[in-house]
Structure formats: C-alpha cells, structure tokens
Amino acid sequence: MNFVKHIFGTVHTRYLIRAYVISAALLAYALWYFSSQAGLVGYQKAVMFGYAILSAVLFPFSKLVWDELKGLITNDTTVTITPLNEVGLMVSLMRFVGKIVVNVLLWFFGIAIAPLGILYLWLRNRNIT
C-alpha cells in the first residue's frame, strides 16, 4: 500500500484529475458500447468491463509515458502560431482530433504502457521518502 501511495504522491494532483476525467469519459463510452453489444455472452462482457476498468485506472500512467516522451523529443519548448483563417482552423481541428486519437490509444493500450510509467515514477523518486 505504501508503494501505491508513493507512486500517486509523485504525480501532480491536477495532472491526475485531468487524466482521470478523460479516463472516466472513455470508460463511460466503453461500458455503454460493450453493454449494447448483443453478440457478447455474459462472461465476455465481464471480461470487457474488467479490461475497461483496469484501463481507466492505469490511463494516467500511460499518459505520463506519452507526455514524458513528447517532452523529451521537443525539449518542452513547443511554440505554435496558428493563423486565424480557414487553414488555421483546419490545423486546430486536426490537432484536436489527433489528441483524441492519442488519448484513446493510450487508454486502450494502458495495460501495456502504464507499467513503464509506474516504473519511471518509481525510479525517478525512489530516494525521496
């Protein structure tokens, strides 16, 4: 239990809240989608629900991996100037859709990616008590 408290304590509360809001929205959609599938048997729905809930819990840590990699590549210095015309609106729309796609992929593959984020947090803050 101390490990879990330590891992959650190393992430900013605002970051966790924002990530869990996104995760809750994706979880609500997934639960609605899986419950509306008539071809799924009871145990298959239970497995899908379990997977969705586990993905929702682990999502902030998979998002952390993405954000750290993005920060490493861009050196945390990205400046974007978008003109206020049709092209600028299209670029902004494409960025928004891109963010949605990335978040859905991070949520869906969170079970595989999140352990890397948890390991990163543990290694980065292991000397801090």
Order of alpha helices (4+ residues) and beta strands (2+ residues): alpha-alpha-alpha-alpha-alpha
